[in-house]
Amino acid sequence: MSSRSAASVVAVLISACVLEAQPQTSRGTRSALAQFSQSIEDLARAASPAVVQISVRGRAPVQEDGTTHAGFVAEQRGTGSGVILDPAGYIVTNAHVVSEARHIDVSIADPSSAQSGDRRKLPATLVGIDQDTDLAVVKIEAKGLPTLPLVDSTTLKQGQLVMAIGSPLGLDNSVTVGVISAPVRHLSSTKPMFYIQTDAPINPGNSGGALLDTEGRLAGINTMIYTQSGGSEGIGFAIPSNIVRKVYEGIRKDGAIHRGAIGVVPQDITPPLASALGLDHDTGVILCDIVPHGAAEAAGVEPGDIIVSMDGKPLRESRELAAIVFQHAIGDEVTLDIQRKKERLTIKVAVLVKPQSPGDLATLANRDAHLVRRLGILALTLDEKVTPILPDLRRLSGVVVAAVSLEFAAINPGLIAGDAIYEINGIPVKTLDELKVALDGKKRGEPIALLIERGGQLQYVAFELE
């Protein structure tokens, strides 16, 4: 028999099997599929009113063919999604959706309309942003809004059915279904942040939208995808609801998030390290250093201690320790199960405020209010909000560089975040307004000498003004 004849026979046999199988499909199977479909419909109908579309307008660097043109900005628009967590109009979304916005509009379901698809737009104000988690809270003036409850994200399981709701590519109130590919996924070996990985299709515009469990509870906030095509390829990530809850409550209370630390320097145990030190473990986490005068030192933790578990969770890698601390609020306690040589100990350690760094200054700066165009920087007046971040400055008044402005970086004379500017051409400047006025009075090409403090030392930055 030829290969073509054999293929024809196989095809006929397959067709016959399909034809024979069709009449045998049970009513129970059809009923189960109908029930599944109805459950998805009910879940979408119940949850959709609490998921909003967010439209933003702002200035951003002009780009062409992937190249940023320094010195040029243009009005740009974008869309994202958000989830209502409080009937009074508090909405959680992604920081990257609203961080550069000059104007924010929120489109919500109109409960007074007879048409289920009718929506109304309301202006929103930014309550606060947490760049570490890429979360933000905005507020609209409304009452009695529908909300979503939050599930405990530590109970989520691999393979669990989930639904994503958002506004991909501006298409509001879009629903997709998938599973949890991994309930805890670390994307960086150096950062404590972790995500829920899902294959529920999400695309640009889904950012800030809801990832729901089958009970209609918020499992996470959709935030990013891995893609080679630019669209969904089944690898999406959501911020777990437990992190969402902590950040949301912190922003509602203080307008910002203050990260905690316990004062340890962890390191992964490797077989060579274990062999060299004669350890009983060839994997796990060892403390190579304890921060002087920190919480761990005060609790009695010592260098060389092996952390067997933390808050009852076994530790395999040092980033798992950082991830647990990352989820705790200032003032909480963590429980360390420690092996110290042949001794097993349980020690409680307080979570204290993490020392801030110059990089935190950028969270205080706003592109419009703090842009110093002629220096290519975002700057802040040295005041009570700035001094806790730079507590060792030698003067009590001046201007601090918060960040280098991307679109004007080409004219930056070499200033970096954390630099404190005290004088311009020998004349003291005490506030950001004074610095701007002094620069406005200078002509292009005029020589400028800024007296700055960097790394505890005074120095001049001299240049000709662009």
For each residue, the residues with C-beta under 8 A, 3 or more apart:
1: 5 6 9
2: 5 6
3: 6 7
4: 7 8
5: 1 2 8 9
6: 1 2 3 9 10
7: 3 4 10 11
8: 4 5 11 12
9: 1 5 6 12 13
10: 6 7 13 14
11: 7 8 14 15
12: 8 9 15 16
13: 9 10 16 17
14: 10 11 17 18
15: 11 12 18 19
16: 12 13 19 20
17: 13 14 20 21
18: 14 15 21 22
19: 15 16 22
20: 16 17 23 24
21: 17 18 24 25
22: 18 19 25
23: 20
24: 20 21
25: 21 22 29 30
26: 29 30
27: 30 31
28: 31 32
29: 25 26 32 33
30: 25 26 27 33 34
31: 27 28 34 35
32: 28 29 35 36
33: 29 30 36 37
34: 30 31 37 38
35: 31 32 38 39
36: 32 33 39 40
37: 33 34 40 41
38: 34 35 41 42
39: 35 36 42 43 214
40: 36 37 43 44 163 175 177
41: 37 38 44 45
42: 38 39 45 46
43: 39 40 46 47 163 212 214 216
44: 40 41 47 48 163 165 175
45: 41 42 48
46: 42 43 216
47: 43 44 50 51 148 163 165 210 212 216
48: 44 45 51 109 165 173 175
49: 108 109 111 146
50: 47 83 84 145 146 147 148 210
51: 47 48 81 82 83 84 148 165 166 173 209 210
52: 81 82 83 84 91 106 107 108
53: 79 80 81 82 106 107 119 167 170 172 173
54: 79 80 81 82 91 93 97 98 104 105 106 107 124 138 167 208
55: 77 78 79 104 105 106 107 121
56: 77 78 79 80 97 98 100 101 103 104 105
57: 75 76 77 101 102 103
58: 75 76 78 100 101 102 103 367
59: 73 74 75 76 100 102 367 368
60: 73 74 76 100
61: 68 69 70 72 73 406 407
62: 68 69 72 73 74 407
63: 66 67 68 69
64: 67 69
65:
66: 63
67: 63 64
68: 61 62 63 406 407
69: 61 62 63 64 72 407
70: 61 406 407 408 409 410
71: 407 408 410 411
72: 61 62 69 407
73: 59 60 61 62 407
74: 59 60 62
75: 57 58 59
76: 57 58 59 60
77: 55 56 57
78: 55 56 58 97
79: 53 54 55 56 167 170 205
80: 53 54 56 93 94 97 98 166 167 205 206 207 208 209
81: 51 52 53 54 93 97 165 166 167 205 206 207 208 209 210 222
82: 51 52 53 54 91 92 93 97 106 138 208 209
83: 50 51 52 91 92 93 148 208 209 210 218 221
84: 50 51 52 87 89 90 91 108 145 146 147 148
85: 90 91 92 147 148 150 218 248
86: 89 90 145 147
87: 84 143 144 145 146 147
88: 142 143 145
89: 84 86 139 140 141 142 143 145
90: 84 85 86 127 137 138 139 248 252
91: 52 54 82 83 84 85 106 124 137 138 139 140
92: 82 83 85 135 136 137 208 221 244 247 248
93: 54 80 81 82 83 97 98 135 136 137 138 207 208 221
94: 80 97 98 134 135 136 207 208 221 223
95: 98 99 129 130 131 133 134 135 136
96: 99 134 207
97: 54 56 78 80 81 82 93 94 101 136 207 208
98: 54 56 80 93 94 95 101 104 126 129 136 138
99: 95 96 129 131 136
100: 56 58 59 60 367
101: 56 57 58 97 98 104 126
102: 57 58 59 368
103: 56 57 58 123
104: 54 55 56 98 101 123 124 125 126 138
105: 54 55 56 121 122 123 124
106: 52 53 54 55 82 91 121 122 123 124 138 140
107: 52 53 54 55 119 120 121 172
108: 49 52 84 119 120 122 140 142 145
109: 48 49 116 118 119 146
110: 113 118 119 120
111: 49 144 146
112:
113: 110 116 118
114: 118
115: 118
116: 109 113
117: 173
118: 109 110 113 114 115
119: 53 107 108 109 110 172
120: 107 108 110
121: 55 105 106 107
122: 105 106 108 140 141 142
123: 103 104 105 106 140
124: 54 91 104 105 106 138 139 140
125: 104 138 139
126: 98 101 104 129 136 137 138
127: 90 136 137 138 139 251 252 255
128: 136 137 251 254 255 256 257
129: 95 98 99 126 135 136 251 256 363
130: 95 133 134 135 136 247 250 251 256 257
131: 95 99 134 362 363
132: 193 257 259
133: 95 130 193 239 243 247 257
134: 94 95 96 130 131 223 239
135: 92 93 94 95 129 130 221 239 243 244 247 248 251
136: 92 93 94 95 97 98 99 126 127 128 129 130 251
137: 90 91 92 93 126 127 128 248 251 252
138: 54 82 90 91 93 98 104 106 124 125 126 127
139: 89 90 91 124 125 127
140: 89 91 106 108 122 123 124
141: 89 122
142: 88 89 108 122 145
143: 87 88 89
144: 87 111
145: 50 84 86 87 88 89 108 142
146: 49 50 84 87 109 111
147: 50 84 85 86 87
148: 47 50 51 83 84 85 210 212 216 217 218
149: 216 217 218
150: 85 217 218 241 242 244 245
151: 155 156 213 215 217 218 219 241
152: 155 241 242
153: 156 183 196 219 220 240 241 242 243
154: 242
155: 151 152
156: 151 153 160 180 183 196 213 219 240
157: 160 180 183
158: 179 180 181 182 183
159: 179 180
160: 156 157 179 180 183 213 214
161: 177 178 179 213 214
162: 177 178 179 180 198 200 211 212 213 214 219
163: 40 43 44 47 175 176 177 178 200 211 212 214
164: 175 176 177 178 198 200 201 202 206 209 210 211 212 222 236
165: 44 47 48 51 81 173 174 175 209 210 212
166: 51 80 81 174 202 205 206 207 208 209 210 222
167: 53 54 79 80 81 170 171 172 173 174 205 206 209
168: 171 174 202 203 204 205 206
169: 203 204 205
170: 53 79 167 205
171: 167 168 174 205
172: 53 107 119 167
173: 48 51 53 117 165 167
174: 165 166 167 168 171 206
175: 40 44 48 163 164 165
176: 163 164 200 201 202
177: 40 161 162 163 164 200
178: 161 162 163 164 198 199 200 201 234
179: 158 159 160 161 162 198 199 200
180: 156 157 158 159 160 162 183 196 197 198 219
181: 158 185 197 198 199 235
182: 158 185 196 197
183: 153 156 157 158 160 180 196 240
184: 194 195 196 240
185: 181 182 194 195 196 197 237
186: 189 191 193 194 319 323
187: 191 193 194 195 237
188: 191 193
189: 186 319
190: 319
191: 186 187 188 319
192: 319 322 323 325 326
193: 132 133 186 187 188 243 323 326
194: 184 185 186 187 240 323
195: 184 185 187 220 223 224 237 238 239 240
196: 153 156 180 182 183 184 185 211 219 220 237 238 239 240
197: 180 181 182 185 235 236 237
198: 162 164 178 179 180 181 202 211 236 237 238
199: 178 179 181 234 235 236
200: 162 163 164 176 177 178 179 211 236
201: 164 176 178 232 234 236
202: 164 166 168 176 198 206 209 222 225 232 236
203: 168 169 206 225 231 232
204: 168 169 207 230
205: 79 80 81 166 167 168 169 170 171
206: 80 81 164 166 167 168 174 202 203 209 222 236
207: 80 81 93 94 96 97 166 204 222 223 224
208: 54 80 81 82 83 92 93 94 97 166 221 222 223
209: 51 80 81 82 83 164 165 166 167 202 206 221 222
210: 47 50 51 81 83 148 164 165 166 218 221 222
211: 162 163 164 196 198 200 218 219 220 221 222 238
212: 43 47 148 162 163 164 165 216 217 218 219
213: 151 156 160 161 162 216 217 219
214: 39 43 160 161 162 163
215: 151
216: 43 46 47 148 149 212 213
217: 148 149 150 151 212 213 241
218: 83 85 148 149 150 151 210 211 212 221 241 244
219: 151 153 156 162 180 196 211 212 213 238 240 241
220: 153 195 196 211 238 239 240 241 244
221: 83 92 93 94 135 208 209 210 211 218 238 239 241 244
222: 81 164 166 202 206 207 208 209 210 211 236 237 238
223: 94 134 195 207 208 237 238 239
224: 195 207 236 237
225: 202 203 232 233 235 236 237
226: 233 235 236 237
227: 230 231 232 233 235
228: 233
229: 233
230: 204 227
231: 203 227
232: 201 202 203 225 227 236
233: 225 226 227 228 229
234: 178 199 201
235: 181 197 199 225 226 227
236: 164 197 198 199 200 201 202 206 222 224 225 226 232
237: 185 187 195 196 197 198 222 223 224 225 226
238: 195 196 198 211 219 220 221 222 223
239: 133 134 135 195 196 220 221 223 243 244
240: 153 156 183 184 194 195 196 219 220 243 244
241: 150 151 152 153 217 218 219 220 221 244 245
242: 150 152 153 154 245 246 327
243: 133 135 153 193 239 240 246 247 326 327
244: 92 135 150 218 220 221 239 240 241 247 248
245: 150 241 242 248 249
246: 242 243 249 250 327 329
247: 92 130 133 135 243 244 250 251 257
248: 85 90 92 135 137 244 245 251 252
249: 245 246 252 253
250: 130 246 247 253 254 256 257 258 329
251: 127 128 129 130 135 136 137 247 248 254 255 256 257
252: 90 127 137 248 249
253: 249 250
254: 128 250 251 257 258
255: 127 128 251
256: 128 129 130 250 251 363
257: 128 130 132 133 247 250 251 254
258: 250 254 330 353 354
259: 132 326 353 354
260: 325 328 329 330 332 351 352 353 354
261: 291 294 295 325 351 352 353 354 355
262: 294 295 296 325 334 349 350 351 352
263: 290 291 294 295 296 297 349 352
264: 287 289 290 291 294 296 301 321
265: 287 288 289 290 291
266: 285 286 287 288 307 318 321 322
267: 273 285 286 287 288 318
268: 283 284 285 317 318
269: 273 274 279 281 282 283 284 285 286 306
270: 273 274 282 283
271: 274 275 282
272: 275 276
273: 267 269 270 276 277 279 286
274: 269 270 271 277 278 279 281 282 283
275: 271 272 278 279 282
276: 272 273
277: 273 274
278: 274 275
279: 269 273 274 275 282 286 306
280: 339
281: 269 274 284 306 339
282: 269 270 271 274 275 279
283: 268 269 270 274 316
284: 268 269 281 306 307 308 315 316
285: 266 267 268 269 306 307 315 316 317 318 320 321
286: 266 267 269 273 279 304 305 306 307
287: 264 265 266 267 290 296 301 302 303 304 305 306 307
288: 265 266 267 303 304
289: 264 265 303
290: 263 264 265 287 294 296 297 301 302 303
291: 261 263 264 265 294 296 297
292: 297
293: 297 298
294: 261 262 263 264 290 291 297 298 352
295: 261 262 263 298 299 349 350 351 352
296: 262 263 264 287 290 291 299 301 349
297: 263 290 291 292 293 294 300 301
298: 293 294 295 350
299: 295 296 347 348 349 350
300: 297 347
301: 264 287 290 296 297 305 336 338 347 349
302: 287 290 305 340
303: 287 288 289 290
304: 286 287 288 340
305: 286 287 301 302 336 338 339 340
306: 269 279 281 284 285 286 287 338 339 340
307: 266 284 285 286 287 310 315 321 336 337 338
308: 284 314 315 337 338 339 344
309: 312 313 314 315 336 337
310: 307 313 315 320 321 324 334 335 336 337
311: 324 334 335
312: 309 335 337
313: 309 310 320 324
314: 308 309
315: 284 285 307 308 309 310 318 320 321
316: 283 284 285 320
317: 268 285 320
318: 266 267 268 285 315 321 322
319: 186 189 190 191 192 322 323
320: 285 310 313 315 316 317 323 324
321: 264 266 285 307 310 315 318 324 325
322: 192 266 318 319 325 326
323: 186 192 193 194 319 320 326 327
324: 310 311 313 320 321 327 328 334
325: 192 260 261 262 321 322 328 334 351
326: 192 193 243 259 322 323
327: 242 243 246 323 324
328: 260 324 325 332 334 351
329: 246 250 260 332 351
330: 258 260 351 352 353
331: 350 351
332: 260 328 329 350 351
333: 348 349 350 351
334: 262 310 311 324 325 328 348 349 351
335: 310 311 312 346 347 348
336: 301 305 307 309 310 346 347 348 349
337: 307 308 309 310 312 344 345 346
338: 301 305 306 307 308 344 345 346 347
339: 280 281 305 306 308 343 344 345
340: 302 304 305 306 343 344 345
341:
342:
343: 339 340
344: 308 337 338 339 340
345: 337 338 339 340
346: 335 336 337 338
347: 299 300 301 335 336 338
348: 299 333 334 335 336
349: 262 263 295 296 299 301 333 334 336
350: 262 295 298 299 331 332 333
351: 260 261 262 295 325 328 329 330 331 332 333 334
352: 260 261 262 263 294 295 330
353: 258 259 260 261 330
354: 258 259 260 261
355: 261
356: 360 388 389
357: 360 389
358: 361 389 390 417 418
359: 362 417
360: 356 357 363 364 389
361: 358 364 365 380 386 389 390 400 401 402 403 417 418
362: 131 359 365 378 402 403 417
363: 129 131 256 360
364: 360 361 380 385 386 402
365: 361 362 369 370 378 379 380 402 403
366: 369 370 378
367: 58 59 100 370 371 378 405
368: 59 102 371
369: 365 366
370: 365 366 367 378 379 380 402 432
371: 367 368 377 378 405 408
372: 375 376 377 378 379 432 435 436 439
373: 376 408
374: 411 439 440 442 465 466
375: 372 379 411 412 413 415 439
376: 372 373 404 405 408 409 410 411 412 413 415
377: 371 372 401 402 403 404 405 408 412 415
378: 362 365 366 367 370 371 372 401 402 403 404 405
379: 365 370 372 375 399 400 401 402 421 432 435
380: 361 364 365 370 383 385 386 399 400 402 432
381: 386 399 400 430 431 432 433
382: 386 387 390 393 395 396 397 398 399 400 420
383: 380 386 387
384: 387 388
385: 364 380 388
386: 361 364 380 381 382 383 389 390 400
387: 382 383 384 390 391 393 396
388: 356 384 385 391
389: 356 357 358 360 361 386
390: 358 361 382 386 387 393 400 418 420
391: 387 388
392: 456
393: 382 387 390 396 398 420 453
394: 453 456 458
395: 382 398 420 422 453
396: 382 387 393
397: 382 428 430 431
398: 382 393 395 420 421 422 429 430 453
399: 379 380 381 382 420 421 429 431 432 434 435
400: 361 379 380 381 382 386 390 418 419 420 421
401: 361 377 378 379 404 415 416 417 418 419 420 421
402: 361 362 364 365 370 377 378 379 380 417
403: 361 362 365 377 378 417
404: 376 377 378 401 409 412 415 416 417
405: 367 371 376 377 378 408 409 412
406: 61 68 70 409
407: 61 62 68 69 70 71 72 73
408: 70 71 371 373 376 377 405 411 412
409: 70 376 404 405 406 412
410: 70 71 376
411: 71 374 375 376 408 466
412: 375 376 377 404 405 408 409 415
413: 375 376 448 450 461 463
414: 461 463
415: 375 376 377 401 404 412 419 421 450 452 461
416: 401 404 419 454
417: 358 359 361 362 401 402 403 404
418: 358 361 390 400 401 454
419: 400 401 415 416 452 453 454
420: 382 390 393 395 398 399 400 401 452 453 454
421: 379 398 399 400 401 415 424 429 435 450 451 452
422: 395 398 428 429 451 452 453 458
423: 426 427 428 429 449 450 451
424: 421 427 429 435 438 439 448 449 450 451
425: 438 447 448 449
426: 423 449 451
427: 423 424 438
428: 397 422 423
429: 398 399 421 422 423 424 434 435 438
430: 381 397 398 434
431: 381 397 399 434 435
432: 370 372 379 380 381 399 435 436
433: 381 436 437
434: 399 429 430 431 437 438
435: 372 379 399 421 424 429 431 432 438 439
436: 372 432 433 439 440
437: 433 434 440 441
438: 424 425 427 429 434 435 441 442
439: 372 374 375 424 435 436 442 465
440: 374 436 437
441: 437 438
442: 374 438 439 446 448 465
443: 446 465
444: 465 466
445: 464 465
446: 442 443 464 465
447: 425 462 463 464 465
448: 413 424 425 442 462 463 464 465
449: 423 424 425 426 460 461 462
450: 413 415 421 423 424 460 461 462
451: 421 422 423 424 426 458 459 460
452: 415 419 420 421 422 458 459 460 461
453: 393 394 395 398 419 420 422 456 457 458 459
454: 416 418 419 420 457 459
455:
456: 392 394 453
457: 453 454
458: 394 422 451 452 453
459: 451 452 453 454
460: 449 450 451 452
461: 413 414 415 449 450 452
462: 447 448 449 450
463: 413 414 447 448
464: 445 446 447 448
465: 374 439 442 443 444 445 446 447 448
466: 374 411 444
